[in-house]
Amino acid sequence: MQRLLATLLFLTITAALYSQQRDVESLPDDPRVKSGTLANGLSYILIKNDAVKGYADFCLAQKCGTVLESKEQTGMFELLEALMLKGTRNFPGSEISEYLRKLGVLSDNIIFSTEEDNITYLIKDIPVARENTIDSSLLILYNWIGSLNIDEEDIKEETPFVKSELINRWDAQMRLDEQLLGQLYPESAYAESFRPEYVDMLDNYTSKEVREFYYKWFRPDMQAIIVAGDIDPALLEAKIKSTFVTIPKPMEEQPREYYTPPTLEGTNVALLKDREYSKTKVSINLLKTPLPESYRNTSVPFIQEYFDTAIEKLLADRIREGSIAQNIPIANLEISKGRFLDIWNSENFSITFETLPSTVYSAVSFVNSEIVRAAQYGFTSREISKSKDIYFRELENIYDNRAMLGNDIYLQRALDHFYDGSTLASIELKFEIMKQILFTITQKQVNGYANALLSQEDNVVICCMMPEYSDASTPTAERILAAYDSGELITPEATATEQSPVIFWPDFAGNVAGSIVRETTDPISGALVAELSNGAVVILKSDVQTKSDTILFKAISKGGFSLMNGITPANVSYLNEILNIGGLGNISRPNMERLFSYYDLSVDARITQNTEELYGYASRASLEKLFHAIYMNMAERRADDSAFETYRQGKIYELKSRALSPENAFRDTLLYYSYSNKKSVEPVTAEMMEKLNYAALYEQTRERFANAADFIFIFSGNFDNSLALGYAVKYIGSIPGNQMEREEWMVMPNYLTKGHVFKRFLYNMVTPKTYMNVTLSYGVPYTIENYTLARFTERYIRSRLLSPENRRLATHARINASLNYYPEEIVTLNTIFTTDSLNAAALDSIVESSLSDLAYGKADNRELSQIRQNMQEEFAKSVGNSYYWINALEYRYVENIDFHTGYGTLISSITQEQLQKFARDLLEKGNKISVIMDGTTDDVNTRNLFREDKFIREFFGIE
C-alpha cells in the first residue's frame, strides 16, 4: 500500500517535470469560491454558479454520523434529522416547512442524509432574487446548527417513524455487509452500528438525553455552511461572518476520531449467505491506504484519477472479452476504486461480478489471472493510447460545458473538500494541468502504477455473497482461496499482450447507396425531413441551442412483439437482453462496446409491445460512425451461441433464486393483478429459459429490424445538416427497404385491470416490512391537454406525499402519472411505497384525499401555482435540449400527435375546472388496483395460506 503511494508520487513528479511544471504543490481555489473558517470553528464554502439563474442550494454539512452512536444511542442522529422540521428557536412548529413552501421550494428538494460518518441537510433550488430570502435561508441553517427545539411530545410523535425507517433499511445486502464487517473488523464501531433489535431503545429516550446528544455532536467546529448558485459570494461571506459568529465555540474540544482498519494478513475469504439474497456475487478487494490529506489539494489526485480510470476500463475490457471466449458466466462486472464497506478512512480497488454457484471457482481463478497478467505485464501501448484519448475527451466535454453545470456538481465538490480535504481547484485549472501532463505519461509509467495497484500479498479480501442454501454446487471458502491462488499460475506465453489482436472499426459493407426522394421542412420544429429511396424517413433537428457536442438519435418502427410469437410483457426484459448479446458484423458485443467507448458513441436496440427501436448517441466527431453503427444494427446483426449459452445459464440460476427476494415476489404479484390477461403476465420460469430456442428468437428479432422503410430515424443536436444527410443517404439508404411491406402493430389484449381490486397478503421475511402499490386509471383521449393534466395531478400528489408531515410514512415512495395510447388510451397514476403495516392505510388515504382535494376545489392554490411555474420553467429549458426534440418528433411522426405546439401556453391556461374534472373522473369513474404485501417472521405455510385465494391457487398451480 505504501508502495502504491510512493509509485504515484514518483510518477506525478516525473510527469510534472516532463510538462515543465514545478514540484507537487498546493492548488489555488476556484475563483468562483469563497471559503474560510470563523473563530468558533465553523467552516463556510460559497460558490457562484451563473448557470442556474435566480436559484441557489443551501446546505449544512457535519462531520458526524451513526458510527458515533453507542448501542444505547441507536437512532439518535436519525431522530434529530426527523426533528429538524418540527421547530427551532426562530421557526417554531412547522414554520420552516411553511416558509419554504411559500417560497416555492418543492417538498422533494428538502433532502436530509444521515450516514455513518457525515450528515448533510440540503435545501435545493431556493429562489434568491430577494435579499431577505437569502437572510431567512441562512437563518434556517443557523437554527439547525444549535437552536433545535427538542420536546418530549415531538420525540414521542417521531419515534415510530424513525424506527420504521431504520428497520426497513435492514435488507439482505445490508445484513451481508454487516456480516462481513463483523468477520473482518469485529472491534470496530462499524461492525456494531445497527441491529433491528436495538430500535426499541428509541422508545425510552428523553428530551434531556436527546438534547445532550445534540449539543455534543452538533458543534460549529464540525460543521460547514455551503451555498452554491446564483449568489454574490462576498455578500454572503459578510452575512455569515456577522451572523454565525454568535454561535459559541465549544467549551471543551472533542476532536472527531476516525477508525483506521488494521492491515489484514494474506488473502481473506468470506463466504456469506442470506435467505433473501437471490444471486451469487463475488468481489475481489485490494485494500489500500487512502492518499494522505497533504496531497489531496495538489495535482496528484488528477493524475491518480487518470491512472485508476484507465486501469479500471482496460481490465474490465479484458475480463469481459476473456469470460466470453472461455465460456465463464460473469455478469454485471464492476471495477471501481472507493471506500471499503463505507469505512471512511479506507480505500479499496474492487472487482465485483455475478456468477453461478457452480462456476465461482473458475470465475475467481480467471479474474485473478487477468489481474496478475495486468500487474506483471501491463497493458499495450495501443490500449494506453486509447485510454488517454477517452479520458481527455471526457475531461474536455466537462470543460466545454462548464458554463452549464448544475449546482449539484459544485455542491459535491464542496462537500468532498469539507469532509476529506479534496481540492477546490477550478475545472479550468484541472483541464490545463491534465492537458499538459496526460500525453507525456508513458506506457512504462502506467504499467508501473498498475503493478503497484494490483500486486499485493496482504490486505486482500475475497467476498462471495449468495442465497442461504446448501447443495453440491455450494462453494467453500477454502476452495475459493485455492481458486484465487491458481489464477496466479499463468505462463509467460499467456501474457504476450503486445501480440493480442487489435480491434479496428469495421469496413462498411453496404454497396447500394440510396437517394433522396423527397425533402421537406417540419413546420413545427424546423427539422429537415428526408424520405430516402428505400422508404426510410430521416429527420434532422440540427439547431438545438446547446453547447454540448453530443448528438442523440432514435429510430422507431411500428410492430414490436405484437407481431412476434411467444413474447409477453413478463418476458420482454429477457428478450431485450438477448437482442443485444451477439454484437455486430464479425465483432463480438464486448469488442463492439470497446470501439463504442473509444469513439464516444453508443447504439442499442430494444423491442416493446408495439415498436422496435434503435437509440443512442455520438460525439460530433463520430457522427459518421453513428450512421455506420445504425446500418450494422439493421443489416449485420450477429448471432453468438456461446454468449447466449453463458447468458442462459446465468438466467436459469437467477430464475430459480428469484422467489427468495421479497421485492421480486411483490413485483410478480403486482404484475398479475394489474393486467386482465393473466396469461400475458405469467412469470418466466427456469424451465422456459432451458427450452428457449436462440436460433428461432434471433431470426425473429433480426426480421424486426430488416426493413428500413418501416422506420423513422430522428437525430437531434449540433451538427451540419448537409453532412448528416450525406451520411444518411450512404448508410441508412443502403439498408434494404420495401414500402409495400410496412407494418402496423397489432393490438395485444394486455389491458389494465378494470374495476376496484384490493389484495393484501403475508410474505415471510427476515425483517418484516410492507410493500404497497396503488394504481388509479381511467380511459381518456391521448391529447396534449390530458398529458398536461396528468402531469399537474402527479406533481400535486407528489408534493402532498413528500411533504414533511407525510414523507416519514414511507421509507421509499415513487409516484408516476402516464398517458398511454397502446393498447388502449388510458391515464394511470401509480404510487409505490415501502413502509410498515400500520402506515399503509394512511398512505392510501393521502393519495385519495389529495386527489379528492383536486377534484372538489380544495387543493392548495399556492401549491398549484408553484407547480405551474415549475412546469413553465422546465418547458422553457427543455426546448434547448436534444432529448426533448427526440421525444417531440417521435410523438409527431410515429404517434401522429403534436405535443409541442402550444404546450407552454397550455400550462398557463389550464383552469381549476379542468383539473377538477380530470381528478374527479379518475376518482369517481376510474379503476383502482391496490396490492399490499405485509412481511412477517411467522412460519407461514404458504400452500395452506394461499389455498384460500383463487388467484394464488391459479398463479402457483396449487390444487
Phi, psi and omega in degrees: 000317174294328178297323178297315180297315180299318178297316181298314181295320178298315181293324179295313180296318179298314179297322179296321179293318178302323183268012176061034174260165178283178179301168180303125181217164180293147181261147177287154177291157172305133178301340178288348191255138164239131181218160179179184180223131178281170181298332180277001177099352182290129177266155174217143178224117185239126188233124177273125179231107183285352184287336184247087185290128173084001183226155176211156175256133179246131189221141169248119180249142185221135180272060175207161182189187190295340179294343180275351178282136170280172178305321182284354180245018183307128175085003183299313181294323177295322178295318177297321176301317181294332182276350185298334179253014181263350177141139176226181183302313184266349180228077182293156177060228183259026186294329177298313180298316181295319180296314180295325178295320178296326178289343183096012178285123181291151182301322182280005172263005170260104191240117177250136179225117177245112183243186185297320188238354179208159181229135180229124173248118189231136171241115184264151170057051172278127177291127189240023180295327180262137184294326181293335174293319176298316180300315182292324179294318175296324180295325176299313178297320178302316180292322179295328182297318185204014184232037181282133172281126181236098185249150179302319183296317179294320178299314181297323181289321186274337186305313181300324181288322177296316179300315181298317181295317180297317182292320182294339177283342188282070182264184185300317181297319180292322179296319179293320177298321179294323175301315182295317177300317180295327180284321185271317186228065187297337182271356184276156176293335179297326183288342183236026188289331181200143169217142180304327182290348180279341193294336180296344176298333179301331182294341187254359182290135175262163178298327179296315180295317180294320180295318178297319179295318180300310182288337178290319189252335178272082185236143184300331180287354177242016187231159177217141170264126179235128176229129179227131178151207183278077187229165169258101185304323180295319179295315180295322178300317179296319179296317181295317181296325182279333185264308190281347178293342180285347176290124186292146174286139180304138180296320180241129177286134178226082186301143178284123178256139179250138180287133175251116182297137177290156177290131179267129181286135174065205179258124182252131181247130177240119175255111189240140183227148175213139187285349176256003178274130191247019179213170174248112184240131181243137173229134173253116188245121176256102188279139186232171169267129180300156176301129179305145185300331182295342180257356189284339177256041177231186177282353182304311180299330179295313180291321178298322179301316178297310180305311184296311183294323179297313182292322177302312184289317182293318179294320178298319178301315181294319181293316180298313182295315182291324181295324177288318180298325182262005177058044176255119183289103176233122182231160177050047179291131175225129175236124185205164176241132182184196180284151180265118179055033179062019174284123191299312185268056182214163174213145188213128169263114192241134171244111186239139180203162174253146179210196178257154176304323183283348182242014179302314184297311182294324180292315179297316180298315181295313182299317179293328177297325177288324176298313181295319180299317179293322181292316187276324188242353173072200183242158183285161179298325179292317178302315183292320178300317178295322180297324177293316180300316181294314181298313183293322179298317179295319178295318180295325179296317177296317180298313183295330183254020184296333180285353182249003185291139180284169180298331184297328178296312181290324178298316181295322177298320179293319178297316179299321179294315182292317186283320185226013173081015178296159187290150171254018179299153185286160174299323180298317181293317178301317180298315181295318180297311184288331177296325179280324189268321194307310188276002170267349179290130185265164175302319180298322180291316178299314182290330174295319177293318179301320179296316180292325182287320191259349182256114172198148182260331180251168176060039174251130179235122173253123182240129176240113179254135184202171177296158182270085173205165181230132169205190186296335184271355182293123182286165175241155181298322182296317182285331174296316178298317179297321179295319178298314179297324181293336178292342179279349185269060179263148183271156178303327181297331183281358186248012183285070187292331181294338180265004178297146181298138179268133181264121178250156174299133186291157174286152178284127185262354181291143182229002179234094181292146178273190177213166180268123179270320183211142180224123181224174176245128178292123185291340184273315185255344186079008182287151174279129180243119182236130173259127183266168184295337178270007177093350179292144176249125182245128181242124183243108176256095192252007183245033179292133184276077177219148178275352181290143177263013179277129179254126178264155183211148174208139174236134185227140176223147177280142178146283178063200181280003170295340179252015180245163180261132170081008180255134182227168176303332182287329184247008183293332179296323177291322177304314184287333173292317180291326182304322185258013190277337193271338186094192185226142180060235177252022184246130181293163180301312179301318180289327176294322178295325177296318177295316178302315181299316182294320183267006175057057175210167178204139173220126177229164179240152172209157178235129177252186179303320189233004179218158164243142190220146163246145180207154179169200183204169173200153169288161181301325181291338182253022184301317181296320180293329174299313179296322178295318179296325176297315178303312182296323180294336181257330185249345186224042176294141190245134172271146179218094183298321181294314179297321179295317182296320176298316178298316182300314182298320178295319181289326177299314178297317181299318182291324177294328183266355189303318185291349178293332183272124177301324179300319179292320178299318179294318181298317180294319179295317180299317179300319181298312184286338186281341184238144183282332180271092187295331180295326185287343181247019177297125184298147174289137179248166177299324180295320177298318180294324178300321186271358185298129181265102185295319182300316180292319180294319178301317182294319178298314182292324178299319180295329181295337183246015189274341187247106181297333182293343179282345195252146166255123181254119184244131178234138181218132180154195178262105179207166179276121184301315184294323178294312181296321180295323176297318177295322180298316179297317184290312189264305180292324178295342179273350180284132179304139180209143181220109182295334180289344182251020175298143187245157169242150176290152170269149177277110177276138184282052178262060185279150174294147179297136179257157181092196181247124179233130176232123179224125178230130183214166181262150176215133182289128181223154175294312177239105186299135172212171182242129174256134187221136176226132174235121179240120174255140180213155180200137181288120178220155178297150181275086183231162179294330178294314179292327175299316181292318179297322178297320179293318176303312183297314179302314184291325179293314180293323176299317181297326178287316181293326183263010175295155183306326182281342183248334186297335181289345183288339183228137175291318178229137177221134177226128182235132182210131173248138179219146175253120187248148177244348182226136358279000178214154177278113187202145175258140177233143172237112188245130177233132180233134183227151161245123187210205170238170190297331182286332185267352183300314181295323180295319179295318177299320180295324179295317178299313181297312184292324178295317178293323178295320177300318177296319186290328188241026171072022181255007183292152179291112184295326177297320179296316180294321178296321180291321177299316179299315180297316180297319179295322178295317180295319179296320179295317180299323178286323189291332183292348173262016186247131181298322181300321179301315184287330173301313181292316182298320180286329174295313177306315187288317189261343177255316184261356176058045178216140181266107179257020180244306186301125176078003183295316179299318178294322181297320178303318182288331189263352177303128184261165175301322182296319178296315178298318181297314181296317180300311181291323181293319178297317179297322184281316188267326185251350187276183180257153179219122177244117178243123177234125182231127177244114180264131176280150176212149175268356179297155177279083184284122174279097190303315184297318180290318181296317185279344182299337181282347189247126183298317180300313183296321179300313181292318187294318183258006176067036181271127181279000000 
